[in-house]
Amino acid sequence: MGNMVRAISADGSVMACAVNSTQMVAQMEQIHKTSAVVTAALGRLQTAASMMGVQLKGYDDSITLRIHGGGPAGSMIAVSDSQGNVKSYVENPVVEIPLNSYGKLDVSGAVGKDGLLSVIKDMGLKEPYVGQVPIISGEIAEDITQYYAVSEQTPTICGLGVLVNPDLTVKSAGGYLVQLLPFADEKCIDVLEANLKKMPAVSSMYADGMTPAEVVKKLLDGLEPDILDEFETAYRCDCSKERVERALISIGREELLKMKQEQEEVEVSCHFCNRKYHFSKDDIQKLIDEK
């Protein structure tokens, strides 16, 4: 059984997606060594990116979520392919702030509310699609819901959650997306609203052992849901030495010459996975010759 499931109501008026992203978020925490509140914030963002990624049509399509709200965490980025595999990056991985008024991790305080959520879809066209909305809460889920309402005019409810252990490891993480299609009737909407009111916290559902399939069935209870597909997703970085070489070439001949003169060896680190690539003076000269 996969850790992501998509379902549709029997009348085809409501779509639902749910993912248990615990392993993906745990790997992110291990790579970036994030503090608890940043783990929760970036974990929510990459969980949302994963669910939005599987909505893309083309196999090579990708989606990037970027949020910068002026909070101490700085910019956060999550990238997903069309199979829901994600990678992510945060400007400031360690943020220590008090708990919020509910005694929980203050994600909004770490993210901030003064800025934009950007959604960039690369679908193989000449230019990527870019949608932007002002941040309304910094809690991520509400901001994703706002994006769909404003930029795609699609009534959507997003639920996200990350539960962090005292030792900073990830106990559970996951999310769901529910979307109404244009012909959804009032009765269907009433059932859905009643179901959403009864939904437990996302992180607690997965911590208690619920599967994504059980989550979507709970979301669409009374609407005779059919499971469309279920599959595995992972934290996966697609960096390579060839990609780094192309990036170095793009900075220009003069900068490459300067690198060669000033450094015995050039080290380039991937922001998403911390993999390091090394280039000797001869390697840099080969890149210069390609210019």
N, C-alpha and C positions, 0 to 999 in steps of 0.2 A: 504494500500500500504506500502511495506517495505521500510526501509531506505537504503537497498542495493539491487542492481539489476545487473543481468548478462545477456548478450545478445551475439548473434553470427550472423555474416553476412549470407545472404541466401545461399551462396556457401560454407559456413563452413570454410572459410579461415582466418577469423579474429574474435577474442574473445574480448569482452569489459566488464569491471566491473566498477560500479560507486557506491559510498556510500556518504550519508550525515551523517557525523560523529559529527555533532554539539553537540548533547546531550552527546555522549561518551567523547568528549574532555572537555565539560563543567564540567562533573562529575570528570574527572581527575584533572582539575584546582581546584575544591572545595576540593578534597582529599589532594593534594600535596601543595596547596597554592603557585602555581608557579607564577613567574613574567611573564610579557607579552612575552618576547622573548623565555622563556623556555616553556610557554604554546604553542607557535607556533611550536617550535622544537619538543617537545615530542608529541604534537597533530598530527603533520605530521607523526612521526614514528609509532604511534599506529594506525593511519588511514591506513597506508601501511600494517601493520601487519594484520589488519582486512581483507583487500582485498586478501592478500596472504593466509590467513588462510582458506578461503572458497574454495581454490583450492585443499586442502588436501582431500584425498579419504576416510580415515577412520573416523568414528564418534568421536573416542577418540584421534585422532591425534592432535598435537599442533605445533605451530611455534613460535620461539623466535627471535626477531630482537635485536641485541645489537650493539650500535655504541659508539665508544670512539675516539674522534678526537683531544684530547689534549686541547680543549677549556674550558672555565670557568664552563660550565654546568656539566662537568665530564661525567661519563658513563650514558647512557640512555638505558633502556630496555623496550620492548613492547612484550607481549605474547598474542597470539590469539588461540582460539580453532577452530575447523573446521566449526563452525557456525558463525564465525566472531566476537564473543564476545572477548573483550580485557581487559587487565590490564597492567599497566605500572608503571615505577619507574625511577626517575632521582636522580643522586648523589647530585647535588646542585640545588635545586628548585628555588632559587632566584639569578638571574644574572642581573646586570644593566650595559648595554653597550650602546654606541651611536647608532643611526640609521645608516643604511648603506648608500652608495652613492646615492641610489634611494629614500631615505627618508622613508625606510621601516624597520621593525624589522630585525636585523642582525642575522638571524638564523645561517648562516655559521660561524659568529664570535663567537657565543655561543657554537656551536658544535665543531668547529675546523676542520682542514683538515689533521692533522698528526695522522693517525691511521687507524682503520679497521672497516668495517661494517661486522658483522657476522650474518649469518642466520642458525639457528639450527632447524631442523625438527625432531620431535619425532613422529615416525610412528609405534610405538610398536615393533620395531626390537631390536636386541641385543644392537646395538649402534645407537645413533641418527645421522642423516646426518648433516654435518657441512660444510657450504660454507663461504668463506671469500674473500672480495675484499678491496683494498685500497680505502679510502674515496677520492672522486675526487672534491667534492664541499662543502660538509657539509650542503647542502640545503635539503638533504634527498631524494627528488624525483629523482634527477640525479644519486644519489648513488644507489637507488633501480634499476634504469634502467641499470646501469653499472653491478650490481650483476647478473641480468638476462642474459645480453650479455656474461659475462665472465664465470659464474658458471653453467648456464643452457642452454647456446647457444640458447636463445629464444629472437628474436627481440621484444622489449617491450618499450612502452612509459608510464611513470608514471607521473601523475599530482597530486599535493598535495597543500592544502592551508588551513590556519587558520587565521581568522580575529578576532582580540581582541579589545574589547571596551575600552574606556578610563578608566573605573572603573575596568579593568582587567577581566571582564566576557567575555565569548566567544560569539561573534556575529554569526559566521558561521564557519564551518569546513567541509572538505570533500576531496574526491580524485577520481581518475580514473586510471585504468590500461587497456591498449590496447596491445594485443599480436597477432603477425602474426604466423599462423600455416605454416608448411613446404611447403605446395603447393600453397601459396598465389602468384598470378601473378602480373606482373608489373602494370597493369591497376588498380588493387585493391590497390596496394601500393600508386599509384599516387592520387587516390581518398582520401585515408586515410591521406596522407600528406597534401593535400589541406584542409581537415576538421580540422586537428590539428592546422594549421596556423590561422584558424578563431575562435578557441576556446577562450573564455574569461578566465580570471583568475578563478581558481577553487573556491576560497572563495567567489568571487563576484557572480558566478552563483548561489550558494546556498543562499547567502544573498539576491539575487533578487527573490528567491522563486522557482527556477528550481528544479525539482524532479530528483532523480537518473535515472529514466526511460527516462526523457527528455535529460539528459546528454549523456546517451549511444546512444540514437537515433541521437543526434547531432554529436557524434563521428563517427558513422557508417552511416551517411547520404549518400544516393546514393548506399549503399551496401545492401539494403533491410533487415535491422536487425530484428531478432526475439528475443523477450524476453524469456530467458530460465527459470529464476526464480527470485523471489523477496522475501525478508524476513527481519525480524527485527534483529538488532544487538545491543549490549549494552556494557557498561563498567561493567565487572563482575569478581569479585575475587572469586576463589574457595577454599580459605584457610579454615581450620577447626582446631579444637583442636586436632583431631587425627593426622592430618598432622604435626602440631607443635610438638606433642609428638614423632612422628617418627624422626623428625629433632633433637630433644633433645637427643634421644637415640643414634643417629648416632655420637654424639660428644664424646661418650665414658664414661665409668664408672668413671674414675678419675675426669673428668671435672664435672660430675653430683654430685659426692661427694663434690667437692669443692664448687659448687653452694649451696648445702644443708647446708654446714657449715658456709658460709659467708652471706647468705641472708635468711631473714625470709620468703620472698615471691619472686618468680622469675616472672618477667614480660617479655613477648615476644611480640613484635609488628610486624605485617605483613607490609613489605615494600610496598606492592601494594595497600592496602586499609586502613592502619593504625589501623586496628582492634587489640585490645590488649587481650592477653591470660595470665591468672594468674595461677601459680602453687605453692601450699603450700609445706612445707617440706615433708609432707606425700605423696603428689603427686610425688615429685622428688624421694622419696624412692621407690615408686611403679615402677617408670621407671628404677631405679637402679636394682631392683629385676628382671626386665625383661631382663637385660643384661646377 
